[in-house]
Amino acid sequence: RQHFENALPLYEANCDQLGKANVLQSLGDLELRLDNVDLARQHFENALPLYEVASFQLGKANVLHSLGDLELRLGNVDLARQHFENALPLYEAACDELGKANVLKSLGDLELRLGNVDLARQ
């Protein structure tokens, strides 16, 4: 965590929005792994507009996917689905087949969790 936090002011000093967004996403991923969901959400939400400013749709897609994972963990299925579905066209636009596959798997896991086996298979 300390390395990420030390990197933030360096990116800020150099007006590197993409670098700052990447660090915030990494901090969000770390906090999510540590089950600090509120802090993870804060980092993810702070990264989103920076990816938009940097016109980096793949970064935005990754954050939306992470937010979907976070909401699914909390049982907020509708919000998780919304994040996953918002990430999907961004992965498609970036021609990121692996990202697309991962978000489709997350949508399948979500439907399976709800007992929607047929939807999960799609």
C-alpha positions in Angstrom: 0.0 0.0 0.0 2.8 2.4 0.9 4.4 2.2 -2.5 1.1 3.1 -4.2 0.5 5.9 -1.8 4.0 7.2 -2.4 3.4 7.1 -6.2 0.3 9.2 -6.2 1.8 12.6 -5.5 4.5 12.0 -8.1 1.9 11.4 -10.7 0.0 14.4 -9.5 3.1 16.6 -9.7 3.6 15.5 -13.3 -0.1 16.0 -14.2 -0.2 12.3 -15.2 -3.9 11.5 -14.9 -3.5 8.0 -16.4 -0.8 7.1 -13.9 -2.8 8.5 -11.0 -5.9 6.5 -12.2 -3.8 3.3 -12.5 -2.5 3.7 -8.9 -6.0 4.4 -7.6 -7.3 1.3 -9.3 -4.4 -0.7 -7.8 -5.3 0.7 -4.4 -8.9 -0.2 -4.9 -7.9 -3.8 -5.9 -5.8 -4.0 -2.8 -8.5 -2.7 -0.5 -11.0 -5.1 -2.0 -8.7 -8.0 -1.4 -8.4 -6.8 2.2 -12.2 -6.6 2.5 -12.1 -2.8 2.9 -15.0 -2.4 0.6 -15.8 1.3 1.4 -12.2 2.3 0.8 -12.0 0.2 -2.3 -15.1 1.8 -3.7 -13.7 5.2 -3.0 -10.5 4.5 -4.9 -12.4 3.0 -7.9 -14.8 5.9 -8.1 -11.9 8.3 -8.0 -10.2 6.5 -10.8 -13.2 6.5 -13.2 -13.2 10.2 -14.1 -9.4 10.2 -14.5 -9.7 7.4 -17.1 -12.3 9.5 -18.8 -10.1 12.6 -18.9 -7.2 10.4 -20.2 -9.6 8.8 -22.8 -8.5 5.4 -21.7 -11.6 3.3 -22.1 -9.9 0.0 -21.1 -9.0 1.4 -17.7 -12.6 2.6 -17.3 -13.8 -0.9 -18.2 -11.5 -2.5 -15.7 -12.7 -0.2 -12.9 -16.4 -0.9 -13.8 -15.6 -4.6 -13.7 -14.0 -4.2 -10.3 -17.0 -2.1 -9.0 -19.2 -4.9 -10.2 -17.2 -7.5 -8.3 -17.4 -5.3 -5.2 -21.2 -4.9 -5.4 -21.6 -8.6 -6.1 -19.6 -9.4 -3.0 -22.0 -7.1 -1.0 -25.0 -8.7 -2.5 -26.0 -5.7 -4.6 -26.9 -7.8 -7.6 -28.6 -5.1 -9.7 -25.8 -2.6 -9.2 -23.2 -5.3 -9.9 -25.0 -6.2 -13.2 -25.2 -2.6 -14.2 -21.4 -2.2 -13.7 -20.7 -5.4 -15.6 -23.0 -4.4 -18.5 -21.4 -1.0 -18.6 -17.9 -2.5 -18.8 -18.8 -4.9 -21.6 -19.1 -2.5 -24.6 -15.9 -0.8 -23.4 -14.0 -4.1 -23.6 -15.5 -4.7 -27.0 -14.5 -1.2 -28.3 -11.0 -1.9 -27.0 -10.9 -5.3 -28.8 -10.0 -6.8 -25.4 -11.3 -10.4 -25.8 -10.0 -11.5 -22.4 -11.6 -8.5 -20.6 -14.9 -9.3 -22.4 -14.6 -13.0 -21.4 -14.0 -12.1 -17.8 -16.9 -9.7 -17.6 -19.2 -12.3 -19.3 -18.0 -14.9 -16.8 -18.9 -12.4 -14.0 -22.3 -11.9 -15.5 -22.7 -15.7 -15.6 -21.6 -16.1 -12.0 -24.2 -13.4 -11.0 -27.0 -15.2 -12.8 -26.0 -18.5 -11.3 -26.0 -17.0 -7.9 -29.6 -15.9 -8.5 -30.5 -19.4 -9.7 -30.9 -18.3 -13.3 -29.1 -21.3 -14.8 -30.3 -20.6 -18.4 -29.2 -17.0 -18.3 -25.8 -18.1 -16.8 -25.3 -20.4 -19.8 -25.7 -17.5 -22.3 
